[in-house]
Amino acid sequence: MTVLLEVRHRIKPITNTAFDLFVDFYADTVVPAMDRHGIDLIGAWKLTGGEMGWDISIQRYDSMAHAEECLASLGQDQALWSAVETLRGEVEIEEVTKFANTVSYGTAERLNAALGSSDPTQPRQYMLAVLQTAGGGLLPAIDTIGGLADTMESAGALQLVTAYASRIGRSGELTDLWIMPAGAQGMLDYRAGDPLKDIIGPLREHAPEESITFLNPLPYSKLQ
């Protein structure tokens, strides 16, 4: 089963100068180190909404054993960690990690389609939806969102990239990564009515809490 590692960083001070310094360092130093140690960094974005100064990236592994092997190897890269310590002398970096398993509707075909259509000259708008399921509600929520993904894709409204449930972290948390073909504007406008009530209504019985964040690809992201 595919294992994903979600990594979030918060960079302080909360300035474009500090964030740009971090992005340049990641592109020039961290990404090449990941490549050396067999780590598949599929995407990296700057978060828009909520607390400022955050990025998020997603790494893909064949299994938990594969993740442990690659990360252990990365941990022995003295040149990398020496460079990281130098960077920490200029900016403050908070890191939050989460291991997750892909779920049934977050198929390899959907992810590969998103990767295959990625164009660095035309970066797309992404959206991250994080749902907290009620007790026993994870599997029903997965079934319901699978239908929602099919509906949104057939209408050309959203394209699902991947979806995963926390393996190590908050129990019952489900995350969906979407491409927004028309950008974020449609999500920002208020429209009365609920055309998806037959799907969203039942979903809320199983996943009563949800937060949405917009994502913008960073230069070294494979998903653009």
BARO-376953 format. One record per residue (C-alpha): x, y, z; residue number from 1; residue in three letters. Coordinates in steps of 0.1 Angstrom, whole numbers. Example, Ala and Ser with C-alpha at 12.3 -4.5 7.8 and 13.67 -1.06 7.14 Angstrom:
<rs>
R_123_-45_78_1_ALA
R_137_-11_71_2_SER
</rs>
This chain:
<rs>
R_0_0_0_1_MET
R_13_34_-9_2_THR
R_24_55_20_3_VAL
R_25_93_19_4_LEU
R_44_116_42_5_LEU
R_29_151_45_6_GLU
R_54_177_58_7_VAL
R_45_212_68_8_ARG
R_70_240_76_9_HIS
R_63_274_91_10_ARG
R_89_300_84_11_ILE
R_95_329_107_12_LYS
R_98_358_105_13_PRO
R_66_359_84_14_ILE
R_81_378_55_15_THR
R_85_371_18_16_ASN
R_122_375_22_17_THR
R_124_347_48_18_ALA
R_101_325_28_19_PHE
R_120_330_-4_20_ASP
R_152_321_14_21_LEU
R_137_289_26_22_PHE
R_123_281_-9_23_VAL
R_157_287_-26_24_ASP
R_175_266_0_25_PHE
R_149_237_-4_26_TYR
R_153_238_-42_27_ALA
R_191_240_-42_28_ASP
R_199_217_-12_29_THR
R_171_197_1_30_VAL
R_155_184_-31_31_VAL
R_188_171_-45_32_PRO
R_195_154_-12_33_ALA
R_160_137_-14_34_MET
R_169_126_-49_35_ASP
R_201_111_-37_36_ARG
R_183_91_-11_37_HIS
R_155_78_-32_38_GLY
R_127_101_-19_39_ILE
R_99_108_-43_40_ASP
R_88_144_-36_41_LEU
R_56_146_-56_42_ILE
R_44_181_-47_43_GLY
R_52_212_-27_44_ALA
R_31_243_-22_45_TRP
R_27_275_-3_46_LYS
R_-5_276_18_47_LEU
R_-29_304_13_48_THR
R_-54_310_42_49_GLY
R_-52_307_79_50_GLY
R_-18_313_96_51_GLU
R_7_328_73_52_MET
R_42_315_65_53_GLY
R_34_278_59_54_TRP
R_44_254_31_55_ASP
R_33_218_26_56_ILE
R_49_190_7_57_SER
R_40_154_0_58_ILE
R_65_125_-3_59_GLN
R_54_91_-18_60_ARG
R_68_57_-7_61_TYR
R_60_21_-17_62_ASP
R_55_11_20_63_SER
R_63_21_55_64_MET
R_95_0_54_65_ALA
R_105_19_22_66_HIS
R_99_52_40_67_ALA
R_119_42_70_68_GLU
R_148_31_48_69_GLU
R_149_63_27_70_CYS
R_145_86_57_71_LEU
R_172_68_77_72_ALA
R_195_72_47_73_SER
R_186_109_45_74_LEU
R_193_113_82_75_GLY
R_229_102_77_76_GLN
R_235_130_51_77_ASP
R_259_152_71_78_GLN
R_263_177_43_79_ALA
R_226_183_42_80_LEU
R_221_187_80_81_TRP
R_251_210_82_82_SER
R_235_232_56_83_ALA
R_202_231_75_84_VAL
R_218_243_107_85_GLU
R_233_272_87_86_THR
R_198_281_74_87_LEU
R_184_279_109_88_ARG
R_208_307_119_89_GLY
R_189_330_95_90_GLU
R_153_318_98_91_VAL
R_131_299_123_92_GLU
R_116_267_109_93_ILE
R_88_248_126_94_GLU
R_81_213_111_95_GLU
R_50_191_114_96_VAL
R_49_157_98_97_THR
R_21_131_92_98_LYS
R_23_96_78_99_PHE
R_-8_85_59_100_ALA
R_-22_57_37_101_ASN
R_-38_64_4_102_THR
R_-76_56_4_103_VAL
R_-96_38_-23_104_SER
R_-106_67_-44_105_TYR
R_-72_83_-42_106_GLY
R_-60_60_-69_107_THR
R_-25_58_-85_108_ALA
R_-42_65_-118_109_GLU
R_-56_99_-106_110_ARG
R_-22_109_-92_111_LEU
R_-3_98_-123_112_ASN
R_-28_117_-145_113_ALA
R_-22_149_-124_114_ALA
R_16_144_-126_115_LEU
R_15_137_-163_116_GLY
R_-5_168_-171_117_SER
R_17_191_-150_118_SER
R_32_221_-168_119_ASP
R_57_243_-150_120_PRO
R_48_272_-174_121_THR
R_12_270_-163_122_GLN
R_10_262_-126_123_PRO
R_-25_252_-114_124_ARG
R_-45_262_-84_125_GLN
R_-48_235_-58_126_TYR
R_-71_230_-28_127_MET
R_-65_209_3_128_LEU
R_-96_197_21_129_ALA
R_-91_181_56_130_VAL
R_-121_163_71_131_LEU
R_-124_150_106_132_GLN
R_-147_120_107_133_THR
R_-168_110_136_134_ALA
R_-164_77_155_135_GLY
R_-167_49_130_136_GLY
R_-173_73_102_137_GLY
R_-140_70_82_138_LEU
R_-151_42_59_139_LEU
R_-185_56_51_140_PRO
R_-169_90_45_141_ALA
R_-144_74_21_142_ILE
R_-173_58_1_143_ASP
R_-192_90_0_144_THR
R_-163_112_-12_145_ILE
R_-154_87_-38_146_GLY
R_-188_94_-54_147_GLY
R_-182_132_-49_148_LEU
R_-149_130_-67_149_ALA
R_-165_112_-97_150_ASP
R_-193_139_-98_151_THR
R_-169_169_-96_152_MET
R_-146_154_-122_153_GLU
R_-174_146_-147_154_SER
R_-186_182_-143_155_ALA
R_-151_196_-149_156_GLY
R_-153_215_-116_157_ALA
R_-125_198_-96_158_LEU
R_-99_171_-103_159_GLN
R_-88_148_-75_160_LEU
R_-51_143_-72_161_VAL
R_-48_120_-42_162_THR
R_-65_113_-9_163_ALA
R_-52_99_23_164_TYR
R_-61_89_58_165_ALA
R_-38_96_87_166_SER
R_-17_66_97_167_ARG
R_3_83_124_168_ILE
R_-13_115_137_169_GLY
R_-49_125_144_170_ARG
R_-72_95_143_171_SER
R_-100_96_117_172_GLY
R_-85_125_97_173_GLU
R_-90_123_59_174_LEU
R_-73_146_34_175_THR
R_-82_153_-2_176_ASP
R_-59_172_-27_177_LEU
R_-77_187_-56_178_TRP
R_-68_207_-87_179_ILE
R_-91_237_-94_180_MET
R_-92_240_-132_181_PRO
R_-110_274_-130_182_ALA
R_-90_287_-100_183_GLY
R_-102_297_-66_184_ALA
R_-127_324_-76_185_GLN
R_-157_301_-78_186_GLY
R_-151_289_-42_187_MET
R_-150_325_-30_188_LEU
R_-183_336_-44_189_ASP
R_-214_331_-24_190_TYR
R_-242_313_-42_191_ARG
R_-275_303_-25_192_ALA
R_-286_268_-27_193_GLY
R_-269_234_-24_194_ASP
R_-267_215_-57_195_PRO
R_-246_188_-40_196_LEU
R_-269_183_-10_197_LYS
R_-276_147_-19_198_ASP
R_-239_139_-14_199_ILE
R_-228_165_11_200_ILE
R_-257_159_34_201_GLY
R_-249_123_41_202_PRO
R_-212_131_42_203_LEU
R_-217_154_71_204_ARG
R_-232_126_91_205_GLU
R_-198_108_89_206_HIS
R_-174_138_86_207_ALA
R_-190_168_105_208_PRO
R_-158_189_104_209_GLU
R_-139_202_73_210_GLU
R_-113_228_66_211_SER
R_-102_241_32_212_ILE
R_-69_257_22_213_THR
R_-57_269_-12_214_PHE
R_-23_258_-24_215_LEU
R_1_274_-49_216_ASN
R_29_252_-63_217_PRO
R_65_260_-54_218_LEU
R_92_259_-81_219_PRO
R_105_224_-73_220_TYR
R_70_208_-71_221_SER
R_64_180_-96_222_LYS
R_27_189_-94_223_LEU
R_24_223_-110_224_GLN
</rs>
